[in-house]
Amino acid sequence: MDDLFAPSDVSWTPVSPKLASVRRVSTAISLGVLAIVALVTLGMLLSWLYGVLAVVLIALGYLWSWVLIGRNQRSWKYAEREDELLVSHGTMFRQLVVVPYGRMQFVDVAAGPLERSFGLATVELHTATPATDAKIPGLHPDEAARLRDRLSALGQAQAWGL
């Protein structure tokens, strides 16, 4: 079953462990805002006890997400074959996306403020069919640039039939 989502005949490249840190900080910011809103709203409407209970539940949810984010980060990997790029990720719901180089229309490299502060970027491949688009988050900017250039060159060569 594992060969279905991660064929063993290819050399897989994992994404940076910093991806988990980026996602944990992002989740902490979102849940922190939610905790403040819950504390103030429930404290004013009902009782401060309910507000504190909500904050405790949100904190427990964050601890659980800490574990899940780490597992998800470790599941991301990609492999470059002669004619296609493979991207695999997911722990509970696993996914393998195979993008033939000749089907790629363009390649994006993106990095938000949080990703940039951790020295990461995301490469996104676009095809004519949105269902076959793929993205690889958590790449070092140098690797993202190398992958962008390589995929663009291979996509152009494949499209021209070279």
C-alpha positions as protocol buffer text, in pm:
chain_id: "A"
residue {
  index: 1
  type: MET
  ca { x: 0 y: 0 z: 0 }
}
residue {
  index: 2
  type: ASP
  ca { x: 291 y: 238 z: 72 }
}
residue {
  index: 3
  type: ASP
  ca { x: 415 y: 203 z: -288 }
}
residue {
  index: 4
  type: LEU
  ca { x: 85 y: 348 z: -403 }
}
residue {
  index: 5
  type: PHE
  ca { x: 166 y: 687 z: -243 }
}
residue {
  index: 6
  type: ALA
  ca { x: 546 y: 674 z: -234 }
}
residue {
  index: 7
  type: PRO
  ca { x: 698 y: 452 z: -502 }
}
residue {
  index: 8
  type: SER
  ca { x: 1025 y: 305 z: -378 }
}
residue {
  index: 9
  type: ASP
  ca { x: 1201 y: 329 z: -715 }
}
residue {
  index: 10
  type: VAL
  ca { x: 1256 y: 706 z: -680 }
}
residue {
  index: 11
  type: SER
  ca { x: 1478 y: 918 z: -458 }
}
residue {
  index: 12
  type: TRP
  ca { x: 1253 y: 1130 z: -237 }
}
residue {
  index: 13
  type: THR
  ca { x: 1352 y: 1474 z: -111 }
}
residue {
  index: 14
  type: PRO
  ca { x: 1187 y: 1586 z: 216 }
}
residue {
  index: 15
  type: VAL
  ca { x: 1086 y: 1946 z: 286 }
}
residue {
  index: 16
  type: SER
  ca { x: 1250 y: 2154 z: 558 }
}
residue {
  index: 17
  type: PRO
  ca { x: 1160 y: 2084 z: 922 }
}
residue {
  index: 18
  type: LYS
  ca { x: 1112 y: 2462 z: 953 }
}
residue {
  index: 19
  type: LEU
  ca { x: 777 y: 2414 z: 777 }
}
residue {
  index: 20
  type: ALA
  ca { x: 638 y: 2275 z: 1103 }
}
residue {
  index: 21
  type: SER
  ca { x: 761 y: 2584 z: 1289 }
}
residue {
  index: 22
  type: VAL
  ca { x: 593 y: 2817 z: 1040 }
}
residue {
  index: 23
  type: ARG
  ca { x: 265 y: 2632 z: 1071 }
}
residue {
  index: 24
  type: ARG
  ca { x: 288 y: 2617 z: 1451 }
}
residue {
  index: 25
  type: VAL
  ca { x: 348 y: 2993 z: 1477 }
}
residue {
  index: 26
  type: SER
  ca { x: 61 y: 3060 z: 1235 }
}
residue {
  index: 27
  type: THR
  ca { x: -170 y: 2835 z: 1436 }
}
residue {
  index: 28
  type: ALA
  ca { x: -60 y: 2997 z: 1762 }
}
residue {
  index: 29
  type: ILE
  ca { x: -142 y: 3342 z: 1626 }
}
residue {
  index: 30
  type: SER
  ca { x: -487 y: 3232 z: 1506 }
}
residue {
  index: 31
  type: LEU
  ca { x: -574 y: 3045 z: 1823 }
}
residue {
  index: 32
  type: GLY
  ca { x: -432 y: 3325 z: 2039 }
}
residue {
  index: 33
  type: VAL
  ca { x: -669 y: 3573 z: 1881 }
}
residue {
  index: 34
  type: LEU
  ca { x: -955 y: 3322 z: 1924 }
}
residue {
  index: 35
  type: ALA
  ca { x: -863 y: 3272 z: 2290 }
}
residue {
  index: 36
  type: ILE
  ca { x: -865 y: 3647 z: 2359 }
}
residue {
  index: 37
  type: VAL
  ca { x: -1201 y: 3689 z: 2186 }
}
residue {
  index: 38
  type: ALA
  ca { x: -1347 y: 3389 z: 2373 }
}
residue {
  index: 39
  type: LEU
  ca { x: -1214 y: 3510 z: 2709 }
}
residue {
  index: 40
  type: VAL
  ca { x: -1350 y: 3862 z: 2667 }
}
residue {
  index: 41
  type: THR
  ca { x: -1681 y: 3764 z: 2505 }
}
residue {
  index: 42
  type: LEU
  ca { x: -1769 y: 3478 z: 2738 }
}
residue {
  index: 43
  type: GLY
  ca { x: -1636 y: 3671 z: 3037 }
}
residue {
  index: 44
  type: MET
  ca { x: -1863 y: 3965 z: 2962 }
}
residue {
  index: 45
  type: LEU
  ca { x: -2171 y: 3768 z: 2856 }
}
residue {
  index: 46
  type: LEU
  ca { x: -2170 y: 3477 z: 3099 }
}
residue {
  index: 47
  type: SER
  ca { x: -1893 y: 3445 z: 3352 }
}
residue {
  index: 48
  type: TRP
  ca { x: -1514 y: 3469 z: 3350 }
}
residue {
  index: 49
  type: LEU
  ca { x: -1510 y: 3102 z: 3443 }
}
residue {
  index: 50
  type: TYR
  ca { x: -1654 y: 3015 z: 3099 }
}
residue {
  index: 51
  type: GLY
  ca { x: -1398 y: 3238 z: 2934 }
}
residue {
  index: 52
  type: VAL
  ca { x: -1113 y: 3066 z: 3117 }
}
residue {
  index: 53
  type: LEU
  ca { x: -1259 y: 2726 z: 3030 }
}
residue {
  index: 54
  type: ALA
  ca { x: -1269 y: 2825 z: 2662 }
}
residue {
  index: 55
  type: VAL
  ca { x: -903 y: 2935 z: 2678 }
}
residue {
  index: 56
  type: VAL
  ca { x: -804 y: 2602 z: 2838 }
}
residue {
  index: 57
  type: LEU
  ca { x: -988 y: 2409 z: 2564 }
}
residue {
  index: 58
  type: ILE
  ca { x: -821 y: 2621 z: 2295 }
}
residue {
  index: 59
  type: ALA
  ca { x: -480 y: 2555 z: 2456 }
}
residue {
  index: 60
  type: LEU
  ca { x: -547 y: 2180 z: 2455 }
}
residue {
  index: 61
  type: GLY
  ca { x: -646 y: 2206 z: 2090 }
}
residue {
  index: 62
  type: TYR
  ca { x: -317 y: 2383 z: 2018 }
}
residue {
  index: 63
  type: LEU
  ca { x: -119 y: 2107 z: 2190 }
}
residue {
  index: 64
  type: TRP
  ca { x: -296 y: 1848 z: 1975 }
}
residue {
  index: 65
  type: SER
  ca { x: -234 y: 2052 z: 1661 }
}
residue {
  index: 66
  type: TRP
  ca { x: 138 y: 2073 z: 1756 }
}
residue {
  index: 67
  type: VAL
  ca { x: 161 y: 1694 z: 1715 }
}
residue {
  index: 68
  type: LEU
  ca { x: -44 y: 1685 z: 1395 }
}
residue {
  index: 69
  type: ILE
  ca { x: 155 y: 1967 z: 1234 }
}
residue {
  index: 70
  type: GLY
  ca { x: 481 y: 1779 z: 1298 }
}
residue {
  index: 71
  type: ARG
  ca { x: 343 y: 1459 z: 1147 }
}
residue {
  index: 72
  type: ASN
  ca { x: 212 y: 1647 z: 845 }
}
residue {
  index: 73
  type: GLN
  ca { x: 544 y: 1824 z: 785 }
}
residue {
  index: 74
  type: ARG
  ca { x: 731 y: 1493 z: 789 }
}
residue {
  index: 75
  type: SER
  ca { x: 492 y: 1351 z: 528 }
}
residue {
  index: 76
  type: TRP
  ca { x: 578 y: 1613 z: 260 }
}
residue {
  index: 77
  type: LYS
  ca { x: 829 y: 1494 z: -1 }
}
residue {
  index: 78
  type: TYR
  ca { x: 894 y: 1525 z: -372 }
}
residue {
  index: 79
  type: ALA
  ca { x: 1088 y: 1342 z: -639 }
}
residue {
  index: 80
  type: GLU
  ca { x: 1207 y: 1442 z: -983 }
}
residue {
  index: 81
  type: ARG
  ca { x: 1182 y: 1172 z: -1248 }
}
residue {
  index: 82
  type: GLU
  ca { x: 1292 y: 1192 z: -1609 }
}
residue {
  index: 83
  type: ASP
  ca { x: 945 y: 1291 z: -1739 }
}
residue {
  index: 84
  type: GLU
  ca { x: 747 y: 1392 z: -1431 }
}
residue {
  index: 85
  type: LEU
  ca { x: 750 y: 1541 z: -1082 }
}
residue {
  index: 86
  type: LEU
  ca { x: 600 y: 1346 z: -793 }
}
residue {
  index: 87
  type: VAL
  ca { x: 469 y: 1518 z: -479 }
}
residue {
  index: 88
  type: SER
  ca { x: 349 y: 1310 z: -185 }
}
residue {
  index: 89
  type: HIS
  ca { x: 201 y: 1426 z: 145 }
}
residue {
  index: 90
  type: GLY
  ca { x: -53 y: 1348 z: 414 }
}
residue {
  index: 91
  type: THR
  ca { x: -72 y: 1113 z: 708 }
}
residue {
  index: 92
  type: MET
  ca { x: -436 y: 1023 z: 749 }
}
residue {
  index: 93
  type: PHE
  ca { x: -544 y: 1128 z: 401 }
}
residue {
  index: 94
  type: ARG
  ca { x: -244 y: 1056 z: 182 }
}
residue {
  index: 95
  type: GLN
  ca { x: -201 y: 1204 z: -164 }
}
residue {
  index: 96
  type: LEU
  ca { x: 40 y: 1149 z: -450 }
}
residue {
  index: 97
  type: VAL
  ca { x: 36 y: 1401 z: -733 }
}
residue {
  index: 98
  type: VAL
  ca { x: 223 y: 1315 z: -1052 }
}
residue {
  index: 99
  type: VAL
  ca { x: 276 y: 1610 z: -1284 }
}
residue {
  index: 100
  type: PRO
  ca { x: 424 y: 1535 z: -1627 }
}
residue {
  index: 101
  type: TYR
  ca { x: 670 y: 1810 z: -1721 }
}
residue {
  index: 102
  type: GLY
  ca { x: 499 y: 1856 z: -2058 }
}
residue {
  index: 103
  type: ARG
  ca { x: 166 y: 1942 z: -1888 }
}
residue {
  index: 104
  type: MET
  ca { x: 307 y: 2229 z: -1680 }
}
residue {
  index: 105
  type: GLN
  ca { x: 199 y: 2575 z: -1790 }
}
residue {
  index: 106
  type: PHE
  ca { x: 389 y: 2780 z: -1534 }
}
residue {
  index: 107
  type: VAL
  ca { x: 568 y: 2752 z: -1202 }
}
residue {
  index: 108
  type: ASP
  ca { x: 516 y: 2994 z: -911 }
}
residue {
  index: 109
  type: VAL
  ca { x: 746 y: 3059 z: -618 }
}
residue {
  index: 110
  type: ALA
  ca { x: 578 y: 3228 z: -323 }
}
residue {
  index: 111
  type: ALA
  ca { x: 671 y: 3318 z: 34 }
}
residue {
  index: 112
  type: GLY
  ca { x: 460 y: 3510 z: 281 }
}
residue {
  index: 113
  type: PRO
  ca { x: 610 y: 3720 z: 562 }
}
residue {
  index: 114
  type: LEU
  ca { x: 615 y: 3429 z: 808 }
}
residue {
  index: 115
  type: GLU
  ca { x: 773 y: 3192 z: 555 }
}
residue {
  index: 116
  type: ARG
  ca { x: 1037 y: 3452 z: 467 }
}
residue {
  index: 117
  type: SER
  ca { x: 1122 y: 3505 z: 832 }
}
residue {
  index: 118
  type: PHE
  ca { x: 1195 y: 3132 z: 859 }
}
residue {
  index: 119
  type: GLY
  ca { x: 1386 y: 3127 z: 528 }
}
residue {
  index: 120
  type: LEU
  ca { x: 1130 y: 2918 z: 337 }
}
residue {
  index: 121
  type: ALA
  ca { x: 939 y: 2935 z: 10 }
}
residue {
  index: 122
  type: THR
  ca { x: 667 y: 2738 z: -170 }
}
residue {
  index: 123
  type: VAL
  ca { x: 687 y: 2615 z: -529 }
}
residue {
  index: 124
  type: GLU
  ca { x: 352 y: 2574 z: -704 }
}
residue {
  index: 125
  type: LEU
  ca { x: 307 y: 2405 z: -1040 }
}
residue {
  index: 126
  type: HIS
  ca { x: 12 y: 2496 z: -1259 }
}
residue {
  index: 127
  type: THR
  ca { x: -127 y: 2279 z: -1536 }
}
residue {
  index: 128
  type: ALA
  ca { x: -420 y: 2315 z: -1774 }
}
residue {
  index: 129
  type: THR
  ca { x: -629 y: 2108 z: -1531 }
}
residue {
  index: 130
  type: PRO
  ca { x: -647 y: 2257 z: -1181 }
}
residue {
  index: 131
  type: ALA
  ca { x: -694 y: 1909 z: -1034 }
}
residue {
  index: 132
  type: THR
  ca { x: -336 y: 1821 z: -1132 }
}
residue {
  index: 133
  type: ASP
  ca { x: -177 y: 2134 z: -987 }
}
residue {
  index: 134
  type: ALA
  ca { x: 79 y: 2065 z: -717 }
}
residue {
  index: 135
  type: LYS
  ca { x: 264 y: 2262 z: -453 }
}
residue {
  index: 136
  type: ILE
  ca { x: 572 y: 2194 z: -248 }
}
residue {
  index: 137
  type: PRO
  ca { x: 589 y: 2406 z: 70 }
}
residue {
  index: 138
  type: GLY
  ca { x: 884 y: 2434 z: 305 }
}
residue {
  index: 139
  type: LEU
  ca { x: 1170 y: 2470 z: 59 }
}
residue {
  index: 140
  type: HIS
  ca { x: 1487 y: 2669 z: 114 }
}
residue {
  index: 141
  type: PRO
  ca { x: 1477 y: 2971 z: -124 }
}
residue {
  index: 142
  type: ASP
  ca { x: 1783 y: 2844 z: -317 }
}
residue {
  index: 143
  type: GLU
  ca { x: 1618 y: 2503 z: -367 }
}
residue {
  index: 144
  type: ALA
  ca { x: 1290 y: 2671 z: -464 }
}
residue {
  index: 145
  type: ALA
  ca { x: 1471 y: 2880 z: -728 }
}
residue {
  index: 146
  type: ARG
  ca { x: 1661 y: 2575 z: -858 }
}
residue {
  index: 147
  type: LEU
  ca { x: 1341 y: 2372 z: -877 }
}
residue {
  index: 148
  type: ARG
  ca { x: 1153 y: 2658 z: -1048 }
}
residue {
  index: 149
  type: ASP
  ca { x: 1422 y: 2696 z: -1312 }
}
residue {
  index: 150
  type: ARG
  ca { x: 1458 y: 2321 z: -1368 }
}
residue {
  index: 151
  type: LEU
  ca { x: 1083 y: 2258 z: -1391 }
}
residue {
  index: 152
  type: SER
  ca { x: 1033 y: 2556 z: -1623 }
}
residue {
  index: 153
  type: ALA
  ca { x: 1310 y: 2436 z: -1853 }
}
residue {
  index: 154
  type: LEU
  ca { x: 1187 y: 2076 z: -1851 }
}
residue {
  index: 155
  type: GLY
  ca { x: 827 y: 2185 z: -1904 }
}
residue {
  index: 156
  type: GLN
  ca { x: 925 y: 2401 z: -2200 }
}
residue {
  index: 157
  type: ALA
  ca { x: 1140 y: 2126 z: -2353 }
}
residue {
  index: 158
  type: GLN
  ca { x: 864 y: 1865 z: -2309 }
}
residue {
  index: 159
  type: ALA
  ca { x: 598 y: 2097 z: -2451 }
}
residue {
  index: 160
  type: TRP
  ca { x: 811 y: 2158 z: -2761 }
}
residue {
  index: 161
  type: GLY
  ca { x: 866 y: 1784 z: -2797 }
}
residue {
  index: 162
  type: LEU
  ca { x: 1245 y: 1801 z: -2753 }
}
